Amino acid sequence: MKVWKNTATIDAFAPELSDCVEPHEAEIALIGSKPLDLDAMPRLKGLFKCGVGTDNVPFSECEKKGVRIGLPRAKTREIIFEETATFTVGLIYRMLYVSVGDLGEWRKEARIASSNKNVLIVGRGNVGRRVESKLSGTVNTSVYDVEEHQ
């Protein structure tokens, strides 16, 4: 099979995929979050989405062209949601405490208690729900979800 990809998500797991074909030769497409042009892939037989978002997966166009779509399994999606939420919470804490000191020099700066910090979470989906739960009890969280405000 001739593979084309627009993601580096699985490069570390499948180094043989570093040598891919041009879109017009592709029989399989591995996609990340970037859009793709199915018209540029006349030989495409299958598409696999690396990751959990499907905004860029052209479901109806693939169906019309007979292109099979593969998505990550439920267990894999759960791992991705959890890892993304944990990474996000780590970034939030890092931003909240960017100037509070340095353990290497044991330098400590004055800081505001985390219970007085406010974090806005946009979206209460698979990741947002987990971020809210992980931050609960340590910072004040507010959540805005467009589906809850329609």
C-alpha positions as CSV (number, residue, x, y, z in Angstrom):
1,M,0.0,0.0,0.0
2,K,1.2,3.5,-0.8
3,V,0.8,5.8,2.2
4,W,0.4,9.6,2.4
5,K,0.2,11.4,5.6
6,N,-0.2,14.9,7.0
7,T,0.6,14.1,10.6
8,A,3.7,13.2,12.5
9,T,1.7,11.6,15.4
10,I,2.8,8.1,14.8
11,D,6.3,8.6,13.4
12,A,8.1,7.4,16.5
13,F,6.0,4.2,16.5
14,A,6.3,3.4,12.8
15,P,9.5,4.9,11.3
16,E,8.8,3.2,8.0
17,L,6.0,5.7,7.4
18,S,8.6,8.5,7.1
19,D,8.9,7.7,3.4
20,C,5.4,8.5,2.0
21,V,4.1,9.1,-1.4
22,E,2.6,12.2,-3.0
23,P,-1.2,12.7,-2.7
24,H,-2.0,11.6,-6.3
25,E,-0.3,8.2,-5.6
26,A,-1.8,7.5,-2.2
27,E,-3.9,4.5,-1.5
28,I,-4.0,5.1,2.3
29,A,-4.1,8.5,4.0
30,L,-3.1,8.9,7.6
31,I,-4.4,12.2,8.8
32,G,-4.0,14.4,11.9
33,S,-5.8,17.7,12.5
34,K,-5.0,19.3,9.1
35,P,-7.5,19.3,6.3
36,L,-7.0,17.1,3.2
37,D,-8.1,17.3,-0.4
38,L,-9.7,14.1,-1.5
39,D,-9.8,15.3,-5.1
40,A,-6.0,15.2,-5.1
41,M,-6.1,11.5,-4.1
42,P,-7.8,9.6,-7.0
43,R,-6.4,6.2,-5.9
44,L,-7.4,6.5,-2.2
45,K,-8.9,3.4,-0.7
46,G,-8.7,4.1,3.0
47,L,-8.2,6.9,5.5
48,F,-7.1,6.6,9.1
49,K,-7.6,9.4,11.6
50,C,-4.8,9.7,14.1
51,G,-6.3,11.4,17.1
52,V,-9.9,11.9,18.3
53,G,-11.3,15.0,16.6
54,T,-13.1,14.3,13.4
55,D,-13.8,17.9,12.2
56,N,-11.5,17.3,9.2
57,V,-12.7,13.8,8.3
58,P,-14.8,14.1,5.1
59,F,-17.3,11.4,6.0
60,S,-19.8,11.9,3.2
61,E,-17.2,12.6,0.5
62,C,-15.4,9.4,1.5
63,E,-18.6,7.4,1.4
64,K,-19.4,8.7,-2.1
65,K,-15.9,7.8,-3.3
66,G,-15.9,4.4,-1.6
67,V,-13.0,5.3,0.7
68,R,-13.1,3.4,4.0
69,I,-12.5,5.4,7.2
70,G,-10.7,4.1,10.3
71,L,-10.9,5.8,13.6
72,P,-9.1,5.0,16.9
73,R,-10.9,2.4,19.1
74,A,-12.7,3.4,22.3
75,K,-9.9,2.4,24.6
76,T,-7.4,4.4,22.5
77,R,-9.7,7.5,22.5
78,E,-10.0,7.3,26.3
79,I,-6.2,7.2,26.6
80,I,-5.9,10.2,24.2
81,F,-8.6,12.2,26.2
82,E,-6.8,11.4,29.5
83,E,-3.3,12.3,28.3
84,T,-4.6,15.5,26.7
85,A,-6.4,16.6,29.8
86,T,-3.3,15.8,32.0
87,F,-1.0,17.7,29.7
88,T,-3.4,20.6,29.7
89,V,-3.6,20.7,33.5
90,G,0.2,20.6,33.6
91,L,0.4,23.6,31.3
92,I,-2.2,25.5,33.3
93,Y,-0.3,25.0,36.6
94,R,2.9,25.9,34.9
95,M,1.3,29.2,33.7
96,L,-0.2,29.9,37.1
97,Y,3.1,29.4,38.9
98,V,5.6,30.7,36.3
99,S,7.1,33.3,38.6
100,V,6.8,31.8,42.1
101,G,10.4,30.6,42.5
102,D,13.0,28.1,41.6
103,L,13.7,24.8,43.4
104,G,17.1,24.6,41.9
105,E,18.2,27.7,43.8
106,W,15.5,27.3,46.4
107,R,14.3,30.8,45.7
108,K,10.8,31.5,46.8
109,E,8.6,34.5,45.6
110,A,5.4,35.7,47.1
111,R,2.4,34.2,45.4
112,I,-1.4,34.1,45.4
113,A,-2.9,30.9,46.8
114,S,-4.1,28.6,44.1
115,S,-7.6,28.6,45.6
116,N,-7.8,32.3,44.6
117,K,-6.9,31.6,41.0
118,N,-9.5,31.4,38.3
119,V,-9.4,29.2,35.2
120,L,-11.9,29.3,32.4
121,I,-12.4,26.0,30.6
122,V,-13.9,26.3,27.2
123,G,-16.0,23.2,26.4
124,R,-17.2,20.4,28.6
125,G,-16.5,17.6,26.2
126,N,-14.3,14.5,26.7
127,V,-11.2,16.6,27.5
128,G,-12.8,19.7,29.2
129,R,-14.7,17.5,31.6
130,R,-11.5,15.8,32.7
131,V,-9.6,19.1,33.0
132,E,-12.4,20.5,35.2
133,S,-12.3,17.4,37.4
134,K,-8.5,17.5,37.7
135,L,-8.5,21.2,38.6
136,S,-11.4,20.9,41.0
137,G,-10.5,21.8,44.6
138,T,-7.3,23.5,43.7
139,V,-8.4,26.5,41.6
140,N,-11.7,28.2,40.8
141,T,-13.0,26.9,37.5
142,S,-15.7,28.3,35.3
143,V,-16.8,26.4,32.2
144,Y,-18.3,27.8,29.0
145,D,-19.7,25.2,26.7
146,V,-21.5,26.5,23.6
147,E,-23.9,23.5,23.6
148,E,-25.1,24.4,27.1
149,H,-25.8,28.0,26.0
150,Q,-27.9,27.4,23.0
